[in-house]
Every structure is written in structure tokens, then in C-alpha cells.
Amino acid sequence: MKRRLFCGSILALLLVCLLPLWAAADTGPKPSITVTPEGFGEDACYLTLLSQTETTGPWSKQESFAASKDSYGDPEADEAIWTAFNDYEDADGFYFLGCYGEVTGGQVFCWSYYPPDTFKALAYFPDSGTFAVGPVTERKEFSAHYTMSLSEQGDTLVMEHEQDAAENNIAFVERLSLTLVIELVLAVMFCFRTKAQILTIVCMNLITQVGLNQAITYLFPLVSSRWYWPGLLVLEVLIFLVEGAVYARLLPRWKKDPAAVCHPWGYALAANVASFGVGLILARLIPGMF
């Protein structure tokens, strides 16, 4: 029975790895830019971030709406809005990369996957066919938050950077709690159920999650976002190796049945891949948490 459970878990992990996800470890934070509009009224408004480079991650300048749909597969993309942004000629030569969102009525815009390092906010008002553009801005934080308002003339955007330590701490606690829930559920499936085993897993996650969060928060903003995933992969492999080594040494000591076969390395792999996979999916649904 245990052997079947172990084999089933490994098979499930292989299937997860075949999905279009980056498989690594832990529900760590993902780079993002969040913009909250203020004082825009109820007129229809759309927002994008123009990039200093022609590509960032999967986003890139496209020649046609059809090519953009093929690249991003966004079912909510509107050809008229996309075309208006794409036809906009920026005075500083910044590029529209296809990522935009509606901010009518104060809706928040979040670019949560490979946001540009240097950008300009561009608002489009389809009812009047007019634009308002913001200043050149550099993302100096891993997860950057801004408020956006219109100038008195109505043709430029005023961007104000926000720092919310309390919000970041809450998001970290939420990510840590999610990781613990996922990994403890898998621990039970792998028959690691004693108090000592559970305590070991909890302590390891506290150490690795705090270390991962600090590295991402303070080190990653110092380099270009293009190095985020390679850097994250290195950290995740290190976390897997550390957790696997600790689990292999400690977890078998406290098993209830001395004759039972343990799979601490298999558990470390399953727990890390599962927690990261769930985190990556939720990053699209709850950007503020990730």
C-alpha cells in the first residue's frame, strides 16, 4: 500500500512537471508591479506599462493583434484597445508589450509576471480616444506598489511609490501558512505523522521560507528581472537539497513502525514541487499575496 502511494505521488509530480509551469520549491513571492488609480472617475479607462526593452519574459512587442493573441492567449484581450496601445508612439521610444488591464472605477492593475524593470504608465480613455502618460520609472523593489492620478491638465500621470511593510509581512505569513498546509498534508500521505516528524517539517519550512523571502526581497531587486527565474531555480535546488538531507537524517528516526519504508527524499521533492506549483497558480489569481 505504501509503495503504491509513493509511486502514485511520484507519477503525479511528473504530470505536474509536464504542465506549462516553472517547477521549483515553495510559494515564494513573485516579481510584480501594482498600480492603484485615484480620482479617475467612472469614465472607461485602460492601463498598460510601456517597457524600455522590446521584451521581458514572455511579453514582447508584436506587429499585429493576431500575433499577440497567439503569443499570450489572453481570452479577454480587446482588439480595439490593443490596437490603440500598439499604435501609440512614445516620445522616449518605450514599447507596448501586450499586457494591459481595465482600471475603470478605480480597479487595480497588476503586472504579476515578468514586469519591466524600467517603464512608463500609459492610460487610454476609449470614450475620448485620448492618452495620459507617466514619467520614466524604475522598479527598485521586488513587488512594487504605486498610486496613479491625473495631472491638472489631464494629459500626464502622476506616479507615487508606496511602501507597506505591514502588507508585505501579512503576505509572507499567508504564503508560509499555505506552504505548511500543503507540505503537512503530503507528510501525512507519506506516513510522516509523529509529533517529532511534524515539528521537524514545520521548523525546516520556517527556516527555508524566511531565508527565501529575505533573499528574494533584498537581493533580487538589485539585478534585472531576467535573472529572477535562474536565481530562483538555484535557491530552490538548494532548499530541496537542504530539506532532503535533513529529512533523510531525522524523519526515519521517529517513525512509528520500525519496519516501515520511508521516502524522505521523495517527500522533499513532492512537497516542494506541489507548494511551488500551487503558489504559481495562485500568483495569477491573488497577485497581492504573491
Order of alpha helices (4+ residues) and beta strands (2+ residues): alpha-beta-beta-beta-beta-alpha-alpha-beta-beta-beta-beta-beta-beta-beta-alpha-alpha-alpha-alpha
